[in-house]
Amino acid sequence: MSKLLIVPDEHGRSFFHKIFEEKELPVIFLGDYTCPYWHEGFTDIDCLNNLKRTIQYKMRRPKDVTLLIGNHCTSFIWSYMGFERTNYEYYKELHDIYRNNIKLFEPCKLIGDTLFTHAGISNNWLYNMNCRFKEEERNFELNEKTIVPYIENEYFLELQHDKVPNRHISYSSLNSDIFNIGWSRGGGGYGGPFWSDFNDEFTNPDWNLWQIFGHTQAKQTGIIRQKGQSFCLDSRAVFEYDTDTHDIKLSELTENYEEVKANLINYEE
């Protein structure tokens, strides 16, 4: 595999709709299909329709389309309303959609030497986890070879529950540390692969893997943010990535592509 397309956080938006016409290149969705930002003009109905179309697209291209789980998917998969911008009246329908199609979703994806997750694997989180394993005298270390099976195993263990097993006063959470919420997002410690904040707590791991993720929204549409071998793409645009060269660019399938591209050229941080 060489080139593929990446769709970051949807949140009910329409920037990626041309992707449904794509029939050749593989496509990876980085999660967060629901919970609209109201000020952008999108609604829960937009989110529902987008999620349904995205699932249908996956069904049409089961081997070529990857649907990752985002932090705004977890509340619906595990029956709790916590960090959501969704009206409760849509909750049961969303829960049923996720649970009825749960085999279509994945917690992470490794293609070649590129790891795709929703929020990224931060070296801070890795270090904290490995320190805990050492204190507990476990003969185990999280690294580039063990990270994918660890995330997958933890995720599937949690899927045995249809409800959140432990409930706190201020918010609900899942048991596994892969769902850790970092200090910058209102939790404690460092955020895991569903919650790591690229701006405030992310540090690039000292490993050979490349990473692509979303979750931390950028102000500039279409911008690519990079730290070492990690790219954060949550900027309301479709991207094209070459898994051999690790080159990444804005895709022409982005809504209003020419305007977005022109604004990027003129953008100054």
C-alpha positions, -999 to 999 in steps of 0.1 A, spaced: 0 0 0 12 35 -8 -13 63 -10 -45 65 11 -70 92 21 -77 104 57 -108 119 71 -104 136 105 -131 144 130 -165 148 113 -187 162 141 -216 165 116 -197 186 91 -198 183 53 -162 189 43 -155 153 34 -187 143 15 -168 139 -18 -151 109 -2 -182 88 -6 -175 89 -44 -139 75 -39 -136 40 -53 -99 34 -56 -78 46 -27 -81 32 8 -98 56 33 -92 60 71 -117 79 92 -101 91 125 -133 90 146 -156 115 163 -186 112 139 -211 129 162 -214 158 187 -216 189 165 -202 223 173 -234 243 174 -218 275 163 -207 259 130 -244 254 120 -244 216 121 -269 196 141 -275 162 156 -294 152 125 -264 161 104 -243 138 127 -268 110 124 -269 112 86 -231 114 83 -226 84 106 -251 63 87 -235 73 53 -201 66 67 -211 31 79 -228 24 45 -196 35 28 -176 11 50 -200 -17 41 -195 -10 4 -157 -11 7 -151 -33 38 -115 -40 31 -105 -5 20 -123 17 46 -112 19 82 -135 35 109 -116 44 141 -132 50 174 -129 85 189 -135 99 223 -169 112 212 -179 76 202 -173 61 237 -203 76 254 -226 60 229 -208 26 228 -208 22 265 -241 37 275 -233 70 293 -237 106 286 -205 124 297 -186 147 274 -211 150 247 -227 179 227 -256 157 217 -292 161 228 -303 132 249 -333 124 226 -308 110 200 -288 90 225 -306 56 222 -305 57 184 -268 65 183 -261 38 209 -280 12 188 -262 23 156 -228 19 172 -236 -14 190 -253 -29 159 -223 -21 138 -195 -24 163 -175 -49 143 -170 -22 117 -151 0 140 -115 -3 153 -95 13 181 -63 18 161 -47 8 128 -11 0 118 -3 3 81 34 -3 74 52 19 99 24 43 104 0 41 134 -34 57 131 -54 65 163 -79 91 172 -57 113 195 -22 99 192 2 80 214 22 105 235 56 97 250 43 111 282 15 85 284 38 57 273 64 66 300 37 69 327 22 35 317 56 18 317 65 32 351 33 17 365 40 -17 349 74 -16 365 60 -7 399 35 -36 396 64 -59 386 48 -68 353 72 -83 327 58 -61 300 67 -28 282 46 -7 259 67 1 227 62 2 190 59 -36 188 34 -41 216 13 -9 214 -13 -22 188 -20 -56 205 -22 -38 239 -48 -12 227 -68 -38 208 -69 -62 238 -79 -34 262 -106 -22 239 -122 -56 233 -121 -63 270 -141 -31 276 -166 -41 248 -178 -69 270 -196 -43 290 -226 -25 274 -225 1 302 -196 19 319 -185 -3 348 -175 25 372 -192 58 376 -178 89 392 -195 120 406 -182 144 381 -180 122 350 -181 86 338 -151 68 326 -140 34 314 -116 11 333 -88 8 308 -59 33 308 -62 36 270 -92 59 278 -72 81 302 -82 118 301 -53 141 305 -51 172 328 -57 196 299 -91 180 291 -102 179 327 -88 145 338 -56 136 356 -22 125 344 -17 121 306 -43 114 280 -43 81 262 -49 74 225 -85 86 226 -78 118 247 -42 130 243 -42 168 236 -17 177 208 -13 213 220 -9 208 257 4 174 266 17 156 235 53 147 231 66 125 202 76 90 212 112 79 208 104 51 183 104 43 146 67 45 140 50 75 123 16 86 137 -15 102 123 -44 113 144 -70 140 150 -89 150 182 -72 184 189 -90 209 166 -69 235 147 -82 270 141 -70 270 105 -90 248 81 -68 223 62 -36 229 82 -12 200 90 5 202 124 36 181 130 58 171 160 86 148 150 70 118 132 35 127 144 8 145 124 -23 160 139 -50 165 112 -81 177 130 -87 207 107 -119 201 88 -103 188 56 -95 155 37 -58 146 34 -38 123 12 -9 103 27 18 82 12 27 54 36 61 48 18 74 84 18 53 97 47 44 127 26 11 143 35 -10 169 17 -44 185 14 -67 164 -8 -87 178 -37 -117 159 -22 -119 186 5 -150 207 2 -141 241 -13 -106 228 -20 -93 258 -40 -104 283 -14 -90 262 15 -57 258 -4 -55 295 -11 -61 304 25 -34 280 36 -8 297 14 -17 330 29 -19 318 65 6 329 91 7 316 126 
